[in-house]
Amino acid sequence: MKTTLGSVVCGQLVDLKVGLTYPAEIRFSDGKIESIRKVDSAPQVWILPGFVDAHVHIESSMLAPSEFAPLALAQGTLATVSDPHEIANVLGEEGVRWMFENGKDAPLHFHFGAPSCVPATIFETAGAELDAAGIRRLLSDGTCQYLAEMMNWPGVIFGDAGVKEKIAIAKEMGVPVDGHAPGLRAQQARDYFAASIQTDHECFSFDEGLEKAGLGIKILIREGSAARNFEALVPLFKHHPELLMFCSDDKHPDDLLLGHINKLAARAIQLGYDFYDVLRAACLHPVQHYGIPLGQLQEGDFADFIVVDNLDEMQVFQTWRKGECVFERDAHCWKPNPVEGHPNLFMAHFPEASEYLPGSTNSGPVSVRVIEAIEGQLITKELQEILISEDVFLRADSDKDILHISVVNRYRKASPANAFIRGFGLKNAAIASSVAHDSHNVVAVGSSPDLLKKAVDAVMNASGGISIAGPDFCEVLPLPIAGLMSPDKGEIVAAAYETLSGRARECGSTPRAPYMLLSFMALLVIPELKLSDLGLFNGLSFSFTSVEN
């Protein structure tokens, strides 16, 4: 159905500010809405403000911002609140500025934050440091518009001087401060949020979300490729709809092709939650909280909106940005220029297979700590299992789904850190990735040290990427931009990524998104047990621990 005539769009307009839907004619010129006129009848398509992802790491899509944009625009996303924390841990301030420059000409608005925790902890090796002076520069020159997630919650609670200085800069400049408080409750939560921190996207349960919302904290309902908290948190619409937003946090390219914030909004509406409450969370609340320069279908606003032909599915028919149609039903009306420059920091080295075996001080049966990876969650659990020590080395037992996990420093030559993990299901195979939050060393899981070496070597040879190796094959998707992103188009990267994921499933992998889950196994700031390039780490005590019990 044709719904446009030059600078006119007609349809059922959804006005979120007053909570009304009515047939309307919208006229716009020079990128702004001139008039909105109620009419007697209009086509049965719905005109909505654009969706906003209220917290996402663009790098985790494995796409440059300019290539992320077409895929997101097709899902009706017109802005992202983007924390370039991943590239900052590799390249520091230079990496943040590269993201800004690459995405600045896209019709999707990238609202970048200044990463607050680079490196994320002192318990891992990162490629760069971003200090308070760097944060001030990024906020002052317009590269960044808020202070991104403050992951160092112990530093907040116990008054670390560097943490206090970064928050003070944000307060001085009048920009929001994002939170990151997984599992913090009671007095710890009150102390953390009292430091002018205003959001949290890390709630795992309804009770946790309800408690934090009771403190006035804005709760982001997260549903990404790995962490999937929608079902637990969506009932908050019954209690605190005014405090809610939607986010993905991390979205791999194959998932982005299928849907984004539009699908979360559709699911919430299908569950019976108030139509306007849901769309305010999806469209309006992030714009208000972060001050995003995105129109909200009011006269004088930028002509930023989407057109959907089905409110049940939120399938996007058109996406408009500043009066230009940038997407129309399976056709990208805006195409990015080729990605220029592949900044990286990667020292390739190739440990021997024997270096991937955890050492043992005992012989025979040994009690060991095992990381339990949990599908759909960033948190892990600590298990106690018995393995056999042979010749002072411990070996995996794939029959019990106890596999080797190793993290290899990509910034300098060093021996791997080794441990054991359950939850990946691989048989006679290994997968590896240089996308490994937060420092992005190379993380690998596999059934044997020989296959671990094969998978890691492939990533090293590519100066970053994801790989899978079996006895008679090895495949890799290169990620030459900081070891995190490909310069290729989203559809190409999505197809290559799905090929490797499919290979992993053929080799017994049980997670829906094995590479995304793998990327969080080195994320020390999320409990319970994780592995950095320096060793096995307990996220509850915030200290290293031993593999042997």
C-alpha positions as CSV (number, residue, x, y, z in Angstrom):
1,M,0.0,0.0,0.0
2,K,1.3,3.4,-1.0
3,T,1.4,5.6,2.1
4,T,3.6,8.5,1.0
5,L,3.1,11.5,-1.3
6,G,6.3,13.6,-1.4
7,S,6.5,15.1,2.1
8,V,3.2,13.6,3.4
9,V,2.7,10.3,5.3
10,C,-0.8,9.1,6.2
11,G,-1.7,6.4,8.7
12,Q,-2.8,5.7,12.2
13,L,-0.6,7.9,14.3
14,V,0.5,6.7,17.7
15,D,1.0,9.7,20.0
16,L,2.9,8.4,23.1
17,K,2.9,11.7,24.9
18,V,-0.9,11.8,25.2
19,G,-1.6,8.1,24.8
20,L,-3.9,8.3,21.7
21,T,-4.0,6.7,18.3
22,Y,-5.9,8.4,15.5
23,P,-5.9,8.7,11.7
24,A,-3.6,11.5,10.7
25,E,-1.7,13.2,7.9
26,I,1.9,14.2,8.7
27,R,3.5,16.9,6.6
28,F,7.2,17.6,6.8
29,S,10.0,19.5,5.0
30,D,13.7,20.2,5.6
31,G,13.8,17.2,7.9
32,K,11.2,18.5,10.4
33,I,7.4,18.0,10.9
34,E,5.5,21.0,9.8
35,S,2.0,19.8,10.8
36,I,0.0,16.8,12.1
37,R,-3.6,16.9,11.0
38,K,-6.3,14.5,12.2
39,V,-8.3,13.1,9.3
40,D,-11.5,11.1,8.9
41,S,-9.7,8.1,7.5
42,A,-6.2,6.9,6.7
43,P,-4.5,3.6,5.6
44,Q,-4.4,0.8,8.2
45,V,-0.7,1.2,8.9
46,W,0.6,2.6,12.2
47,I,3.0,5.5,12.5
48,L,5.2,5.2,15.6
49,P,8.3,6.9,16.9
50,G,11.5,4.9,16.2
51,F,12.7,2.3,18.6
52,V,15.7,2.8,20.8
53,D,18.1,0.2,22.1
54,A,18.8,1.6,25.6
55,H,22.1,-0.2,26.1
56,V,24.2,-2.1,23.5
57,H,27.8,-2.8,22.6
58,I,27.8,-2.4,18.9
59,E,31.1,-4.3,18.7
60,S,29.4,-7.4,19.8
61,S,27.4,-7.5,16.6
62,M,30.8,-8.1,14.9
63,L,29.9,-5.2,12.6
64,A,31.3,-1.7,12.3
65,P,28.7,0.9,13.3
66,S,28.1,1.9,9.7
67,E,27.2,-1.8,8.8
68,F,25.2,-2.3,12.0
69,A,23.0,0.6,11.0
70,P,21.2,-1.0,7.9
71,L,20.3,-4.1,9.8
72,A,18.9,-2.1,12.8
73,L,17.1,0.4,10.6
74,A,15.2,-2.5,9.0
75,Q,13.9,-3.4,12.4
76,G,12.7,0.2,13.1
77,T,15.6,1.1,15.4
78,L,16.5,4.8,15.0
79,A,18.9,5.2,17.9
80,T,21.2,3.1,20.2
81,V,22.6,4.0,23.5
82,S,26.0,2.6,22.7
83,D,28.8,1.8,25.1
84,P,32.1,1.4,23.1
85,H,33.6,-0.4,26.1
86,E,34.8,-3.3,24.0
87,I,37.0,-1.4,21.6
88,A,38.1,0.9,24.4
89,N,39.6,-2.1,26.2
90,V,41.6,-2.9,23.1
91,L,42.5,0.5,21.7
92,G,41.5,3.0,24.4
93,E,40.4,6.5,23.4
94,E,41.5,6.0,19.8
95,G,39.0,3.1,19.5
96,V,36.1,5.1,20.9
97,R,36.8,7.9,18.4
98,W,37.0,5.4,15.5
99,M,33.5,4.2,16.4
100,F,32.2,7.7,16.4
101,E,33.8,8.6,13.1
102,N,32.6,5.4,11.4
103,G,29.0,5.8,12.5
104,K,28.5,9.6,12.3
105,D,27.1,9.7,8.8
106,A,24.6,6.9,9.4
107,P,20.9,7.8,9.6
108,L,20.8,5.7,12.8
109,H,21.8,7.9,15.8
110,F,24.7,6.3,17.8
111,H,24.5,7.9,21.2
112,F,27.9,6.9,22.5
113,G,29.0,6.7,26.2
114,A,32.4,7.3,27.7
115,P,33.5,3.8,28.9
116,S,34.0,4.1,32.7
117,C,35.9,0.9,33.4
118,V,38.9,0.4,31.1
119,P,40.4,-1.9,32.0
120,A,37.4,-3.5,33.6
121,T,39.4,-5.0,36.5
122,I,43.0,-5.3,37.6
123,F,42.7,-9.1,37.3
124,E,43.1,-9.3,33.5
125,T,45.3,-7.9,30.8
126,A,43.7,-5.3,28.6
127,G,45.2,-3.4,25.6
128,A,44.5,0.1,26.9
129,E,43.5,2.3,29.8
130,L,41.0,5.1,29.7
131,D,41.5,7.4,32.7
132,A,39.4,10.3,34.0
133,A,41.2,12.8,31.8
134,G,40.3,10.7,28.7
135,I,36.7,10.6,29.8
136,R,36.6,14.3,30.3
137,R,38.0,14.8,26.7
138,L,35.4,12.4,25.2
139,L,32.5,14.1,27.0
140,S,33.8,17.6,26.3
141,D,34.2,17.3,22.6
142,G,30.9,15.7,21.8
143,T,32.2,12.2,21.0
144,C,30.3,10.8,24.0
145,Q,27.1,11.9,25.8
146,Y,27.0,10.0,29.0
147,L,29.2,7.9,31.4
148,A,28.8,4.3,30.4
149,E,28.1,1.4,32.8
150,M,30.0,1.7,36.0
151,M,31.0,-2.0,36.4
152,N,33.4,-1.4,39.3
153,W,30.7,-1.7,41.9
154,P,33.2,-2.4,44.8
155,G,35.0,0.8,43.8
156,V,31.7,2.7,44.0
157,I,30.7,1.3,47.3
158,F,34.1,1.6,49.0
159,G,34.8,5.1,47.5
160,D,37.7,4.3,45.1
161,A,39.2,7.7,44.2
162,G,39.4,7.0,40.5
163,V,35.8,5.9,40.3
164,K,34.6,8.9,42.3
165,E,36.5,11.2,39.9
166,K,34.9,9.8,36.8
167,I,31.4,10.1,38.3
168,A,32.2,13.6,39.5
169,I,33.1,14.6,35.9
170,A,29.8,13.2,34.6
171,K,27.9,15.1,37.3
172,E,29.8,18.3,36.6
173,M,29.0,18.0,32.9
174,G,25.3,17.2,33.5
175,V,25.3,13.8,31.8
176,P,23.7,10.5,32.9
177,V,25.7,7.8,34.7
178,D,24.8,4.2,33.7
179,G,24.8,1.4,36.2
180,H,25.9,-2.3,36.2
181,A,25.0,-4.0,39.4
182,P,24.4,-7.7,38.9
183,G,22.9,-9.2,42.0
184,L,23.4,-6.2,44.2
185,R,20.6,-6.0,46.8
186,A,19.7,-4.3,50.1
187,Q,22.3,-2.0,51.5
188,Q,24.9,-2.7,48.8
189,A,22.4,-1.6,46.2
190,R,21.4,1.5,48.1
191,D,25.0,2.5,48.6
192,Y,25.8,1.9,44.9
193,F,22.9,3.9,43.4
194,A,23.4,6.7,46.0
195,A,26.5,7.6,44.0
196,S,24.3,9.3,41.3
197,I,24.0,6.1,39.2
198,Q,20.6,6.0,37.5
199,T,20.1,2.8,35.5
200,D,20.7,-1.0,35.7
201,H,20.5,-3.5,32.9
202,E,21.9,-6.4,34.9
203,C,18.8,-7.6,36.8
204,F,18.4,-11.3,36.6
205,S,15.1,-11.7,38.5
206,F,11.8,-10.0,39.0
207,D,12.5,-9.4,42.7
208,E,15.8,-7.8,42.0
209,G,14.3,-5.5,39.4
210,L,11.4,-4.6,41.7
211,E,13.7,-3.8,44.6
212,K,15.9,-1.5,42.4
213,A,12.9,0.1,40.8
214,G,11.6,0.9,44.3
215,L,14.8,2.9,44.7
216,G,13.8,5.0,41.6
217,I,16.3,3.3,39.4
218,K,15.5,2.9,35.7
219,I,15.4,-0.8,34.8
220,L,16.4,-2.0,31.4
221,I,14.7,-5.2,30.3
222,R,17.5,-7.0,28.5
223,E,17.1,-9.6,25.7
224,G,20.2,-10.2,23.7
225,S,21.9,-13.1,22.0
226,A,23.3,-14.4,25.3
227,A,21.6,-12.7,28.3
228,R,17.9,-13.2,28.1
229,N,16.0,-11.6,31.0
230,F,12.8,-10.5,29.3
231,E,10.5,-13.2,30.8
232,A,11.8,-12.5,34.3
233,L,11.5,-8.7,34.1
234,V,8.5,-7.9,31.8
235,P,6.0,-8.2,34.8
236,L,7.6,-5.0,36.1
237,F,5.2,-3.2,33.6
238,K,2.5,-3.9,36.2
239,H,4.4,-2.0,38.9
240,H,6.8,0.6,37.5
241,P,6.1,1.2,33.7
242,E,7.5,4.7,34.0
243,L,11.0,3.4,34.9
244,L,11.4,0.8,32.1
245,M,13.4,0.6,28.9
246,F,14.4,-2.2,26.5
247,C,17.9,-3.1,25.6
248,S,19.8,-5.9,23.9
249,D,23.3,-5.3,25.5
250,D,24.9,-7.7,23.0
251,K,23.4,-8.7,19.6
252,H,25.0,-11.0,17.1
253,P,24.4,-10.3,13.4
254,D,22.2,-13.4,12.7
255,D,19.9,-12.4,15.5
256,L,19.8,-8.8,14.4
257,L,18.5,-9.9,11.0
258,L,15.5,-11.4,12.7
259,G,14.5,-8.6,15.0
260,H,15.6,-6.0,17.6
261,I,13.6,-3.8,20.0
262,N,10.6,-4.2,17.8
263,K,10.2,-7.8,18.7
264,L,10.5,-7.1,22.5
265,A,7.8,-4.5,22.2
266,A,5.6,-6.9,20.3
267,R,6.1,-9.7,22.8
268,A,5.2,-7.5,25.7
269,I,2.0,-6.2,24.0
270,Q,1.0,-9.8,23.1
271,L,1.3,-10.7,26.8
272,G,-1.3,-8.1,27.6
273,Y,0.8,-5.2,29.0
274,D,-0.5,-1.7,28.2
275,F,0.2,-0.7,24.6
276,Y,1.3,2.8,25.4
277,D,3.4,1.8,28.5
278,V,5.3,-0.7,26.3
279,L,5.9,1.7,23.5
280,R,7.0,4.4,25.8
281,A,9.6,2.0,27.2
282,A,10.7,1.1,23.7
283,C,10.7,4.6,22.1
284,L,10.2,7.5,24.5
285,H,11.9,6.8,27.8
286,P,15.5,6.4,26.4
287,V,15.1,9.6,24.4
288,Q,14.0,11.5,27.6
289,H,16.6,10.0,29.9
290,Y,19.6,10.4,27.7
291,G,18.6,13.5,25.8
292,I,18.7,11.7,22.4
293,P,18.0,14.1,19.5
294,L,15.3,11.9,18.0
295,G,11.8,13.2,17.0
296,Q,8.7,11.9,18.8
297,L,6.0,12.7,16.3
298,Q,5.3,16.2,17.5
299,E,5.1,19.3,15.4
300,G,8.5,20.9,15.2
301,D,10.3,17.6,15.9
302,F,12.6,15.9,13.4
303,A,10.6,13.8,11.0
304,D,11.9,10.5,12.7
305,F,9.4,7.7,12.7
306,I,8.6,4.2,11.5
307,V,5.6,2.7,9.8
308,V,4.4,-0.8,10.7
309,D,1.5,-2.7,9.1
310,N,0.9,-5.1,12.1
311,L,0.9,-4.1,15.7
312,D,1.0,-7.8,16.8
313,E,4.4,-8.4,15.1
314,M,5.8,-4.9,14.8
315,Q,7.1,-5.8,11.3
316,V,8.5,-2.6,9.9
317,F,7.3,-1.3,6.6
318,Q,9.2,2.0,6.5
319,T,11.8,3.7,8.6
320,W,12.2,7.5,8.3
321,R,15.0,9.7,9.6
322,K,14.9,13.5,9.3
323,G,12.3,13.3,6.6
324,E,14.1,10.7,4.5
325,C,12.9,7.2,4.0
326,V,16.0,5.1,4.8
327,F,14.3,1.7,4.7
328,E,11.3,0.4,2.9
329,R,10.1,-3.2,3.0
330,D,13.2,-5.4,2.3
331,A,15.0,-2.5,0.6
332,H,17.7,-0.4,2.2
333,C,17.3,3.1,0.8
334,W,20.5,4.2,2.6
335,K,23.8,2.3,2.0
336,P,27.0,2.9,3.9
337,N,30.3,3.7,2.4
338,P,33.0,0.9,2.6
339,V,34.6,0.7,6.1
340,E,37.9,2.6,6.1
341,G,40.7,1.5,8.4
342,H,41.1,-1.6,10.4
343,P,42.6,-0.5,13.7
344,N,43.9,-3.3,15.8
345,L,46.2,-4.4,18.6
346,F,47.1,-8.0,18.3
347,M,50.3,-9.9,19.0
348,A,49.9,-13.4,17.5
349,H,51.7,-16.2,19.2
350,F,51.1,-19.9,19.2
351,P,51.3,-21.9,22.6
352,E,52.1,-25.6,22.4
353,A,49.2,-28.0,23.0
354,S,50.7,-29.1,26.3
355,E,50.4,-25.5,27.6
356,Y,46.6,-25.9,27.4
357,L,46.5,-28.5,30.2
358,P,46.0,-27.4,33.8
359,G,48.8,-28.7,36.0
360,S,48.1,-30.8,39.1
361,T,50.0,-31.2,42.4
362,N,48.3,-34.6,42.9
363,S,47.8,-37.9,41.1
364,G,44.7,-40.0,40.6
365,P,41.2,-38.6,41.3
366,V,41.3,-34.9,42.1
367,S,38.5,-32.6,43.1
368,V,38.4,-29.6,40.8
369,R,36.4,-26.4,40.4
370,V,34.3,-26.3,37.2
371,I,32.6,-23.3,35.6
372,E,29.0,-24.0,34.9
373,A,27.9,-21.9,31.9
374,I,24.1,-21.2,31.9
375,E,22.2,-20.8,28.7
376,G,20.6,-17.3,28.4
377,Q,22.6,-15.9,31.4
378,L,25.8,-14.1,31.9
379,I,26.2,-15.5,35.4
380,T,27.9,-18.8,36.0
381,K,28.0,-21.3,38.9
382,E,30.8,-23.1,40.6
383,L,30.7,-26.9,40.5
384,Q,32.8,-29.4,42.2
385,E,33.8,-32.4,40.1
386,I,36.3,-35.3,40.1
387,L,38.8,-35.5,37.3
388,I,41.9,-37.8,36.9
389,S,45.4,-36.4,37.1
390,E,47.9,-38.1,34.9
391,D,51.6,-37.1,34.6
392,V,50.9,-33.9,36.7
393,F,48.2,-32.7,34.3
394,L,44.4,-32.7,34.5
395,R,42.3,-33.6,31.5
396,A,38.7,-33.0,30.5
397,D,35.9,-35.5,30.5
398,S,33.7,-34.8,27.6
399,D,31.4,-37.7,28.5
400,K,30.4,-35.6,31.5
401,D,30.4,-32.4,29.5
402,I,33.5,-31.2,31.4
403,L,35.6,-29.5,28.8
404,H,38.9,-27.5,28.7
405,I,38.6,-23.7,28.8
406,S,41.6,-21.5,28.2
407,V,42.3,-17.8,27.9
408,V,45.4,-16.7,25.9
409,N,46.8,-13.2,26.2
410,R,46.6,-11.4,22.8
411,Y,48.7,-8.4,23.8
412,R,51.9,-10.1,24.7
413,K,53.4,-13.6,24.6
414,A,52.3,-15.6,27.7
415,S,51.2,-19.1,28.6
416,P,47.4,-19.8,28.6
417,A,45.4,-19.7,31.7
418,N,43.5,-23.0,32.0
419,A,40.4,-24.4,33.8
420,F,37.4,-26.6,33.2
421,I,33.8,-25.8,32.1
422,R,30.4,-27.5,31.7
423,G,27.5,-26.4,29.5
424,F,29.0,-26.4,26.0
425,G,28.5,-30.0,25.0
426,L,31.3,-30.2,22.4
427,K,32.5,-33.6,21.3
428,N,35.9,-33.9,19.6
429,A,35.9,-30.2,18.7
430,A,37.0,-26.8,20.0
431,I,35.8,-23.2,19.5
432,A,37.8,-20.0,20.0
433,S,37.1,-16.3,19.9
434,S,38.9,-13.0,20.3
435,V,35.6,-11.4,21.3
436,A,36.0,-12.1,25.1
437,H,34.6,-9.6,27.5
438,D,36.0,-7.4,28.8
439,S,39.7,-7.4,27.8
440,H,39.2,-9.4,24.6
441,N,42.0,-11.9,25.0
442,V,41.4,-15.2,23.1
443,V,39.0,-17.6,24.9
444,A,38.6,-21.2,23.8
445,V,36.6,-24.2,24.9
446,G,37.2,-27.7,23.7
447,S,37.5,-31.4,24.3
448,S,41.3,-31.7,24.0
449,P,44.4,-29.5,24.1
450,D,45.3,-30.4,20.5
451,L,42.0,-29.0,19.3
452,L,42.2,-26.0,21.5
453,K,45.6,-25.2,20.0
454,K,44.2,-25.6,16.5
455,A,41.2,-23.3,17.1
456,V,43.3,-20.6,18.9
457,D,46.0,-20.7,16.2
458,A,43.4,-19.9,13.6
459,V,42.3,-16.8,15.5
460,M,45.9,-15.8,16.0
461,N,46.7,-16.2,12.3
462,A,43.7,-13.9,11.5
463,S,44.7,-11.3,14.1
464,G,41.3,-11.8,15.6
465,G,38.1,-13.7,14.8
466,I,36.0,-16.7,15.8
467,S,36.9,-20.3,14.9
468,I,36.0,-23.9,15.2
469,A,38.3,-26.9,14.9
470,G,37.8,-30.6,14.6
471,P,40.2,-33.4,13.8
472,D,39.9,-32.9,10.1
473,F,38.8,-29.3,9.7
474,C,39.3,-25.7,10.9
475,E,37.2,-22.7,9.9
476,V,37.5,-19.0,11.0
477,L,35.6,-15.8,10.6
478,P,38.2,-13.0,10.6
479,L,37.5,-9.9,12.7
480,P,40.3,-7.5,11.7
481,I,38.9,-4.4,13.4
482,A,40.3,-4.6,16.9
483,G,39.8,-8.3,16.8
484,L,36.1,-7.6,17.3
485,M,34.5,-6.5,14.1
486,S,34.4,-7.3,10.4
487,P,34.4,-4.6,7.7
488,D,32.0,-6.7,5.6
489,K,28.2,-6.2,5.2
490,G,25.9,-7.4,7.9
491,E,24.3,-10.1,5.8
492,I,27.7,-11.6,4.9
493,V,29.0,-11.6,8.5
494,A,25.7,-13.1,9.7
495,A,25.9,-15.9,7.2
496,A,29.5,-16.7,8.1
497,Y,28.7,-16.5,11.8
498,E,25.7,-18.9,11.4
499,T,27.9,-21.3,9.4
500,L,30.3,-21.6,12.3
501,S,27.5,-21.8,14.9
502,G,26.0,-24.6,12.8
503,R,29.3,-26.4,12.8
504,A,29.5,-26.1,16.5
505,R,26.0,-27.5,16.9
506,E,27.0,-30.4,14.6
507,C,29.8,-31.1,17.0
508,G,27.4,-31.3,20.0
509,S,27.3,-27.7,21.2
510,T,24.1,-27.2,23.2
511,P,23.9,-23.4,23.7
512,R,21.7,-21.6,21.2
513,A,24.5,-19.0,20.6
514,P,27.7,-20.8,21.6
515,Y,30.1,-18.0,20.5
516,M,28.1,-15.3,22.4
517,L,28.1,-17.5,25.5
518,L,31.8,-18.2,25.1
519,S,32.5,-14.5,24.9
520,F,31.2,-14.0,28.5
521,M,33.3,-16.7,30.1
522,A,36.1,-14.2,30.8
523,L,33.7,-11.5,32.1
524,L,35.0,-11.2,35.6
525,V,32.6,-8.6,36.9
526,I,29.7,-11.1,36.5
527,P,29.7,-13.8,39.2
528,E,30.2,-16.6,39.9
529,L,33.3,-18.3,38.4
530,K,35.1,-17.0,35.3
531,L,38.6,-17.3,33.7
532,S,40.9,-14.4,32.7
533,D,44.3,-14.6,31.1
534,L,45.7,-14.5,34.6
535,G,43.8,-17.3,36.1
536,L,40.5,-18.7,37.5
537,F,38.5,-15.9,39.2
538,N,35.7,-15.9,41.8
539,G,33.4,-13.0,41.1
540,L,31.7,-13.2,44.5
541,S,34.9,-12.7,46.5
542,F,36.5,-10.7,43.7
543,S,39.7,-12.8,44.0
544,F,41.6,-15.5,42.2
545,T,41.0,-19.1,43.1
546,S,42.6,-22.5,42.3
547,V,41.4,-25.1,39.8
548,E,42.1,-27.8,42.3
549,N,39.8,-27.8,45.3
